[in-house]
């Protein structure tokens, strides 16, 4: 098991991201608490992700970095297909290369699906790099 796929037996962590995948293959993302996550530049900040698979989908969920797009942030995301369970836990790894505050926008969707025009498939995270 890699570090971006948490076992489904682990307790839910309330300070992460929730993804709801509906039967029409739409992904809706929400952030439990808009908090600043402190990290050292170049190290992985792990953010727990709870996937509520309302459509029992077995496709993979893609995570796309929307901003910043200057190469200062990298995502680590498990692209393995969902298991079809009602709830799965994963981890989104975010690596920032800069000191100070960085706002990170991440979009989630299923393959070949268009992004949500209202931005409901996105979360905005704030990282503070200090080292």
N, CA, C and O of each residue as an XYZ file, in Angstrom:
524
protein
N       0.859     -1.171      0.000
C       0.000      0.000      0.000
C       0.903      1.231      0.000
O       1.857      1.296      0.776
N       0.612      2.213     -0.865
C       1.428      3.416     -0.855
C       0.844      4.444      0.105
O      -0.260      4.275      0.622
N       1.610      5.519      0.338
C       1.222      6.485      1.362
C       0.022      7.338      0.973
O      -0.505      8.061      1.819
N      -0.424      7.280     -0.273
C      -1.564      8.101     -0.695
C      -2.860      7.310     -0.740
O      -3.865      7.804     -1.252
N      -2.857      6.091     -0.214
C      -4.083      5.298     -0.174
C      -4.204      4.731      1.222
O      -3.527      3.760      1.561
N      -5.056      5.323      2.033
C      -5.209      4.906      3.414
C      -6.189      3.750      3.502
O      -7.131      3.683      2.712
N      -5.990      2.841      4.441
C      -6.937      1.728      4.586
C      -8.312      2.232      4.995
O      -8.429      3.228      5.709
N      -9.347      1.544      4.544
C     -10.710      1.994      4.829
C     -11.099      1.766      6.278
O     -12.162      2.220      6.701
N     -10.274      1.080      7.049
C     -10.593      0.853      8.446
C     -10.127      1.999      9.340
O     -10.478      2.047     10.519
N      -9.336      2.925      8.787
C      -8.843      4.045      9.588
C      -9.994      5.005      9.904
O     -10.875      5.225      9.073
N      -9.977      5.568     11.103
C     -11.032      6.501     11.514
C     -11.029      7.736     10.630
O      -9.975      8.160     10.155
N     -12.200      8.312     10.407
C     -12.302      9.520      9.609
C     -11.642     10.676     10.340
O     -11.816     10.841     11.547
N     -10.889     11.469      9.606
C     -10.201     12.615     10.185
C     -10.952     13.861      9.739
O     -11.037     14.117      8.538
N     -11.505     14.654     10.674
C     -12.395     15.746     10.303
C     -11.736     16.951      9.656
O     -12.445     17.844      9.194
N     -10.419     17.018      9.601
C      -9.784     18.227      9.080
C      -9.306     18.085      7.642
O      -8.376     18.781      7.232
N      -9.912     17.216      6.885
C      -9.456     16.990      5.528
C     -10.457     17.422      4.482
O     -11.245     18.344      4.691
N     -10.413     16.741      3.353
C     -11.253     17.024      2.192
C     -12.258     15.879      2.042
O     -11.919     14.719      2.275
N     -13.487     16.204      1.655
C     -14.475     15.188      1.308
C     -14.807     15.319     -0.165
O     -15.079     16.413     -0.659
N     -14.782     14.193     -0.861
C     -15.210     14.131     -2.255
C     -16.482     13.299     -2.302
O     -16.525     12.196     -1.757
N     -17.512     13.818     -2.948
C     -18.750     13.070     -3.162
C     -18.843     12.761     -4.649
O     -18.889     13.674     -5.473
N     -18.872     11.483     -4.992
C     -18.994     11.045     -6.382
C     -20.431     10.576     -6.564
O     -20.847      9.581     -5.971
N     -21.190     11.301     -7.391
C     -22.598     10.925     -7.553
C     -22.768      9.915     -8.698
O     -21.819      9.685     -9.447
N     -23.939      9.316     -8.850
C     -24.151      8.302     -9.896
C     -23.954      8.819    -11.317
O     -23.731      8.025    -12.231
N     -24.031     10.132    -11.522
C     -23.818     10.699    -12.852
C     -22.347     10.981    -13.116
O     -22.012     11.634    -14.104
N     -21.468     10.501    -12.252
C     -20.012     10.639    -12.381
C     -19.518     12.059    -12.153
O     -18.457     12.428    -12.657
N     -20.255     12.853    -11.413
C     -19.805     14.188    -11.020
C     -19.121     14.091     -9.673
O     -19.547     13.333     -8.802
N     -18.058     14.864     -9.506
C     -17.322     14.887     -8.246
C     -17.499     16.258     -7.614
O     -17.248     17.282     -8.249
N     -17.928     16.271     -6.371
C     -18.071     17.507     -5.604
C     -17.078     17.457     -4.449
O     -17.004     16.462     -3.728
N     -16.324     18.525     -4.280
C     -15.276     18.572     -3.268
C     -15.614     19.613     -2.213
O     -16.157     20.673     -2.526
N     -15.290     19.305     -0.955
C     -15.481     20.276      0.117
C     -14.349     20.122      1.122
O     -13.794     19.039      1.309
N     -14.030     21.230      1.754
C     -12.976     21.274      2.757
C     -13.637     21.385      4.116
O     -14.482     22.256      4.324
N     -13.263     20.510      5.051
C     -13.894     20.515      6.372
C     -13.618     21.799      7.137
O     -14.539     22.415      7.675
N     -12.372     22.199      7.187
C     -11.982     23.401      7.919
C     -10.969     24.169      7.079
O      -9.936     23.612      6.706
N     -11.235     25.408      6.780
C     -10.250     26.187      6.008
C      -9.103     26.643      6.924
O      -9.079     27.784      7.385
N      -8.170     25.744      7.174
C      -7.054     26.048      8.060
C      -5.757     26.153      7.273
O      -5.641     25.626      6.166
N      -4.794     26.833      7.852
C      -3.465     26.931      7.265
C      -2.687     25.681      7.669
O      -2.629     25.328      8.847
N      -2.103     25.033      6.702
C      -1.306     23.846      6.972
C       0.165     24.231      6.918
O       0.648     24.749      5.911
N       0.866     23.973      8.005
C       2.276     24.335      8.101
C       3.133     23.167      7.611
O       2.896     22.011      7.961
N       4.121     23.492      6.805
C       4.982     22.467      6.241
C       6.362     23.069      5.969
O       6.530     24.287      5.922
N       7.319     22.202      5.795
C       8.648     22.656      5.396
C       8.739     22.565      3.882
O       8.290     21.574      3.307
N       9.305     23.564      3.219
C       9.452     23.493      1.766
C      10.193     22.214      1.353
O      11.232     21.869      1.917
N       9.636     21.531      0.367
C      10.238     20.303     -0.132
C       9.759     19.039      0.551
O      10.123     17.943      0.125
N       8.947     19.154      1.604
C       8.419     17.970      2.273
C       6.934     17.816      1.947
O       6.260     18.785      1.597
N       6.444     16.606      2.067
C       5.055     16.314      1.719
C       4.134     16.665      2.883
O       4.364     16.246      4.017
N       3.088     17.439      2.590
C       2.016     17.717      3.545
C       0.861     16.788      3.162
O       0.290     16.918      2.079
N       0.517     15.852      4.052
C      -0.545     14.875      3.765
C      -1.890     15.411      4.243
O      -2.044     15.785      5.406
N      -2.854     15.444      3.339
C      -4.195     15.915      3.653
C      -5.147     14.738      3.466
O      -5.243     14.192      2.367
N      -5.851     14.340      4.526
C      -6.767     13.210      4.401
C      -7.948     13.539      3.481
O      -8.503     14.637      3.528
N      -8.317     12.570      2.652
C      -9.431     12.719      1.720
C     -10.411     11.569      1.941
O     -10.047     10.399      1.825
N     -11.649     11.913      2.256
C     -12.717     10.930      2.388
C     -13.528     10.959      1.103
O     -14.035     12.012      0.716
N     -13.657      9.827      0.441
C     -14.427      9.738     -0.801
C     -15.743      9.035     -0.490
O     -15.762      7.864     -0.110
N     -16.849      9.769     -0.659
C     -18.188      9.198     -0.516
C     -18.658      8.824     -1.910
O     -19.044      9.685     -2.700
N     -18.623      7.551     -2.200
C     -18.902      7.046     -3.537
C     -20.389      6.692     -3.645
O     -20.772      5.529     -3.516
N     -21.218      7.714     -3.886
C     -22.669      7.532     -3.913
C     -23.142      6.705     -5.094
O     -24.212      6.099     -5.039
N     -22.350      6.673     -6.171
C     -22.716      5.902     -7.356
C     -22.011      4.567     -7.445
O     -22.148      3.857     -8.441
N     -21.237      4.207     -6.390
C     -20.463      2.958     -6.368
C     -19.599      2.823     -7.624
O     -19.496      1.746     -8.212
N     -18.993      3.919     -8.014
C     -18.152      4.023     -9.210
C     -16.851      3.269     -8.995
O     -16.331      3.239     -7.879
N     -16.319      2.660    -10.044
C     -15.038      1.961     -9.957
C     -13.989      2.578    -10.880
O     -13.022      1.908    -11.244
N     -14.159      3.819    -11.258
C     -13.168      4.526    -12.059
C     -12.181      5.228    -11.125
O     -12.394      5.281     -9.914
N     -11.115      5.757    -11.691
C     -10.160      6.497    -10.870
C     -10.609      7.950    -10.751
O     -11.280      8.481    -11.636
N     -10.230      8.578     -9.652
C     -10.484     10.003     -9.458
C      -9.180     10.722     -9.746
O      -8.131     10.362     -9.210
N      -9.246     11.740    -10.596
C      -8.051     12.503    -10.937
C      -7.995     13.779    -10.116
O      -9.017     14.424     -9.884
N      -6.803     14.136     -9.680
C      -6.562     15.391     -8.978
C      -5.673     16.242     -9.864
O      -4.607     15.801    -10.294
N      -6.116     17.469    -10.137
C      -5.378     18.372    -11.014
C      -5.053     19.655    -10.270
O      -5.926     20.260     -9.648
N      -3.812     20.062    -10.336
C      -3.405     21.323     -9.740
C      -3.842     22.464    -10.658
O      -3.405     22.543    -11.806
N      -4.703     23.344    -10.152
C      -5.190     24.480    -10.930
C      -4.268     25.687    -10.743
O      -3.864     26.330    -11.711
N      -3.945     25.981     -9.487
C      -2.983     27.044     -9.212
C      -2.272     26.758     -7.902
O      -2.843     26.087     -7.043
N      -1.070     27.232     -7.717
C      -0.276     28.012     -8.656
C       0.256     27.125     -9.780
O       0.465     25.926     -9.599
N       0.463     27.719    -10.906
C       0.929     26.962    -12.071
C       2.363     27.343    -12.449
O       2.759     27.213    -13.608
N       3.135     27.813    -11.471
C       4.513     28.226    -11.739
C       5.542     27.163    -11.380
O       6.741     27.443    -11.392
N       5.096     25.939    -11.058
C       6.010     24.858    -10.724
C       6.428     24.829     -9.262
O       7.262     24.008     -8.880
N       5.866     25.713     -8.432
C       6.265     25.766     -7.027
C       5.534     24.752     -6.154
O       5.892     24.569     -4.991
N       4.510     24.086     -6.703
C       3.723     23.113     -5.947
C       3.582     21.842     -6.782
O       3.411     21.889     -8.000
N       3.660     20.704     -6.087
C       3.487     19.407     -6.746
C       2.480     18.596     -5.945
O       2.490     18.624     -4.715
N       1.605     17.869     -6.649
C       0.614     16.998     -6.006
C       1.065     15.548     -6.075
O       1.696     15.123     -7.043
N       0.733     14.798     -5.036
C       0.934     13.355     -5.026
C      -0.435     12.743     -4.740
O      -1.002     12.946     -3.667
N      -0.956     12.000     -5.701
C      -2.319     11.471     -5.601
C      -2.349     10.063     -6.169
O      -1.761      9.806     -7.219
N      -3.017      9.164     -5.500
C      -3.158      7.785     -5.936
C      -4.228      7.718     -7.027
O      -5.395      8.021     -6.776
N      -3.836      7.327     -8.218
C      -4.781      7.260     -9.335
C      -5.382      5.867     -9.524
O      -6.005      5.592    -10.550
N      -5.198      4.996     -8.543
C      -5.811      3.673     -8.630
C      -7.331      3.824     -8.668
O      -7.870      4.724     -8.024
N      -8.032      2.965     -9.406
C      -9.494      3.052     -9.453
C     -10.118      2.877     -8.069
O      -9.569      2.202     -7.199
N     -11.270      3.497     -7.896
C     -12.031      3.309     -6.665
C     -12.451      1.847     -6.579
O     -12.570      1.168     -7.599
N     -12.671      1.375     -5.376
C     -13.021     -0.029     -5.161
C     -14.508     -0.305     -5.296
O     -14.923     -1.464     -5.310
N     -15.321      0.752     -5.397
C     -16.770      0.579     -5.468
C     -17.422      0.576     -4.100
O     -18.629      0.364     -3.987
N     -16.634      0.809     -3.059
C     -17.173      0.892     -1.695
C     -17.862      2.238     -1.506
O     -17.570      3.198     -2.218
N     -18.773      2.302     -0.547
C     -19.478      3.563     -0.284
C     -18.545      4.645      0.232
O     -18.736      5.821     -0.076
N     -17.532      4.264      1.019
C     -16.587      5.231      1.567
C     -15.171      4.689      1.435
O     -14.901      3.534      1.763
N     -14.269      5.543      0.949
C     -12.856      5.195      0.876
C     -12.050      6.361      1.431
O     -12.449      7.520      1.316
N     -10.925      6.040      2.026
C     -10.026      7.064      2.540
C      -8.738      7.051      1.745
O      -8.144      6.001      1.501
N      -8.327      8.224      1.352
C      -7.055      8.390      0.657
C      -6.355      9.601      1.237
O      -6.860     10.249      2.154
N      -5.193      9.897      0.694
C      -4.425     11.037      1.160
C      -3.936     11.821     -0.051
O      -3.443     11.246     -1.022
N      -4.077     13.129      0.018
C      -3.545     14.018     -1.007
C      -2.233     14.579     -0.473
O      -2.206     15.235      0.568
N      -1.167     14.320     -1.180
C       0.123     14.864     -0.799
C       0.383     16.158     -1.563
O       0.225     16.209     -2.783
N       0.779     17.190     -0.848
C       1.084     18.481     -1.470
C       2.493     18.876     -1.051
O       2.819     18.893      0.136
N       3.321     19.193     -2.039
C       4.690     19.619     -1.775
C       4.846     21.037     -2.303
O       4.635     21.291     -3.489
N       5.216     21.959     -1.421
C       5.499     23.324     -1.858
C       7.013     23.543     -1.818
O       7.704     23.006     -0.952
N       7.506     24.321     -2.747
C       8.934     24.599     -2.808
C       9.265     26.005     -2.312
O      10.421     26.427     -2.355
N       8.245     26.731     -1.838
C       8.503     28.102     -1.428
C       8.255     28.338      0.053
O       7.508     27.615      0.712
N       8.901     29.363      0.540
C       8.685     29.847      1.903
C       7.464     30.761      1.896
O       7.117     31.322      0.857
N       6.822     30.913      3.027
C       5.687     31.815      3.137
C       4.387     31.124      2.771
O       4.319     29.900      2.656
N       3.359     31.937      2.591
C       2.019     31.420      2.321
C       1.831     31.131      0.834
O       2.266     31.898     -0.025
N       1.176     30.013      0.550
C       0.854     29.623     -0.820
C      -0.581     29.131     -0.845
O      -0.942     28.229     -0.090
N      -1.399     29.714     -1.704
C      -2.761     29.218     -1.895
C      -2.737     28.213     -3.034
O      -2.238     28.493     -4.123
N      -3.289     27.033     -2.758
C      -3.273     25.924     -3.707
C      -4.714     25.564     -4.039
O      -5.522     25.337     -3.138
N      -5.044     25.510     -5.340
C      -6.371     25.095     -5.787
C      -6.242     23.764     -6.516
O      -5.454     23.627     -7.452
N      -7.030     22.784     -6.071
C      -6.999     21.441     -6.644
C      -8.396     21.088     -7.134
O      -9.383     21.308     -6.433
N      -8.471     20.538     -8.346
C      -9.732     20.100     -8.938
C      -9.742     18.571     -8.992
O      -8.717     17.945     -9.265
N     -10.906     17.979     -8.731
C     -11.063     16.527     -8.764
C     -12.125     16.167     -9.796
O     -13.165     16.822     -9.871
N     -11.869     15.130    -10.591
C     -12.886     14.662    -11.544
C     -12.583     13.223    -11.934
O     -11.505     12.703    -11.644
N     -13.532     12.592    -12.587
C     -13.339     11.265    -13.137
C     -12.793     11.407    -14.550
O     -13.013     12.441    -15.180
N     -12.091     10.407    -15.068
C     -11.531     10.498    -16.423
C     -12.609     10.786    -17.469
O     -13.715     10.250    -17.397
N     -12.283     11.614    -18.414
C     -13.126     11.986    -19.550
C     -14.353     12.800    -19.151
O     -15.239     13.013    -19.980
N     -14.426     13.254    -17.923
C     -15.530     14.112    -17.480
C     -15.063     15.561    -17.487
O     -13.908     15.849    -17.175
N     -15.954     16.462    -17.840
C     -15.632     17.882    -17.861
C     -15.612     18.439    -16.446
O     -16.349     17.970    -15.579
N     -14.765     19.442    -16.212
C     -14.772     20.076    -14.885
C     -16.112     20.757    -14.620
O     -16.820     21.138    -15.551
N     -16.447     20.903    -13.355
C     -17.686     21.554    -12.961
C     -17.576     23.056    -13.211
O     -16.647     23.699    -12.723
N     -18.509     23.610    -13.962
C     -18.454     25.037    -14.312
C     -18.610     25.937    -13.093
O     -18.142     27.075    -13.104
N     -19.255     25.448    -12.050
C     -19.432     26.237    -10.836
C     -18.286     26.107     -9.848
O     -18.311     26.745     -8.795
N     -17.275     25.292    -10.160
C     -16.135     25.130     -9.280
C     -16.385     24.247     -8.076
O     -15.600     24.253     -7.129
N     -17.484     23.475     -8.099
C     -17.805     22.616     -6.949
C     -16.903     21.390     -6.862
O     -16.972     20.636     -5.891
N     -16.058     21.187     -7.871
C     -15.117     20.068     -7.862
C     -13.746     20.490     -7.331
O     -12.778     19.738     -7.451
N     -13.658     21.685     -6.746
C     -12.372     22.242     -6.327
C     -12.332     22.542     -4.836
O     -13.349     22.815     -4.200
N     -11.117     22.480     -4.308
C     -10.857     22.955     -2.953
C      -9.657     23.892     -3.008
O      -8.769     23.754     -3.849
N      -9.659     24.833     -2.097
C      -8.543     25.774     -1.969
C      -7.878     25.542     -0.619
O      -8.516     25.626      0.430
N      -6.598     25.251     -0.667
C      -5.817     24.993      0.533
C      -4.796     26.107      0.702
O      -4.333     26.682     -0.283
N      -4.444     26.415      1.948
C      -3.408     27.389      2.217
C      -2.278     26.677      2.954
O      -2.474     26.104      4.025
N      -1.089     26.729      2.352
C       0.101     26.141      2.971
C       1.028     27.259      3.414
O       1.142     28.291      2.753
N       1.682     27.039      4.535
C       2.696     27.979      5.001
C       4.015     27.227      5.096
O       4.214     26.399      5.985
N       4.905     27.528      4.167
C       6.206     26.895      4.143
C       7.206     27.664      4.981
O       7.443     28.850      4.752
N       7.782     26.994      5.938
C       8.847     27.626      6.737
C       9.818     26.522      7.119
O       9.434     25.379      7.367
N      11.044     26.888      7.155
C      11.945     25.809      7.401
C      13.174     26.163      8.085
O      14.010     25.296      8.339
